[in-house]
């Protein structure tokens, strides 16, 4: 029981959120949150979901389903994890195991010839993003401005500014894509 509490406390402290702020944000008293963090009370699944959402993590991370990944942090290119493919020739792959202390999401995006990101990523996130072109050439549209990046080019921006991005070469383009939520 106290492992969940430990994970909640570590994640809260890592994000520099006070106990009273988290308690208010999830609708419990500071006393109850203290009991949860110290393993003296066990939160309901509903409460765990609210805590996970507030701490920008997953229920799985709080209950420890991914603890084994801490001992093996390496993912090879061949072991990347498929996340999503849109109808416009773009595929998203996860490039890192999940950890409850994780403050970044690391992906690669493969864009086929004429591929674009429509429907691939959610630009309603309150975060920051970094892109690095591994192979090919891409046009990234932020607000109303188009930015062209070729191999070894990079760009850093706020998530909500992203409209879409598209491959502008005759072959596949590969992009390293890093997302980082803003601290609450």
PyMOL commands that set and color helices and strands:
alter all, ss='L'
color gray80, all
select helices_A, chain A and resi 2-14+19-26+30-37+45-54+59-63+67-71+77-79+159-161
alter helices_A, ss='H'
color red, helices_A
select strands_A, chain A and resi 81-85+90-94+105-111+127-135+137-142+145-150+154-158+162-167+173-181
alter strands_A, ss='S'
color yellow, strands_A
deselect
rebuild
show_as cartoon
